[in-house]
Amino acid sequence: MTPLHGHTGPVAAHAGPGLPEQLTATAAVLAALAYLWATARLRRRGDAWPRARDASFACGGAALAWAAVGDLPGGPFTAHMAQHLVVGMAAPLLFVLARPLTLALRLLPPGPARRRLLALLHSGPVGLLVLPPVAALLDLGGLWVLYRSDLFATTQRETLPHVLVHVHVLAAGTLFTLAVCQLDPARRRFGLAVRGGTLLAAGAAHAVLAKSLYAAPPPGTAYAAADLHTGAQLMYYGGDLVEAALAVTLAVQWYTATGRARARALRTRPNGRARVVA
């Protein structure tokens, strides 16, 4: 994530990835290997764990590593936006779909470590952070501050802000995805209306921000018009794709919950038929 490309961009046009980018890629690969080791251990003791989750987490780790040290397409701003989509949206979705917290709880034996993890997941601060509107504000609000203030220009010149903003984008994107999907254990479950409404509002805020970047670059920066427009379009349409995937996840949850409710109704009706409400 070089100063040339911004906080989520690892590769400069004239230099290879620096130490922060190499550490990011290494951490992503190690996390994927740790996940695969954990699922292999789970299966060895006879527990079932879908292979699709292994693939999801491994793809998330590979995508994050590529965003850190890989060759990215287009000019500086387009490359930065490709990295933004991977680090802040696509990789978090792939990680969350793999249900790593559920895996940790399944793998940990009953004892202090498992109780501490459960206490953390059910704590008040975590419950506040996974409140969908709060998570959306941290994620989308942070992006608006980044791109519509001098912060983006600062991340291009200074290493520490560059790294800190990158960490925030990954963490906030993961938190938002966790809050919307709610696949792992949480203190409180929110209904589909709250999560779906938050997703729609966040998608609108992301789209408006992309359109504003099409019209004008972040303050204190200058990009070629073609590069700026391509990067903004990538942000707009790429964001739509990830948000559509989140919407599909919500739709599957709704369909599953409805099917289970109908099955329960069929089991409890004396004649084996669920009552139809007009």
Beta strands, then each sheet from edge to edge (+ up, - down):
end
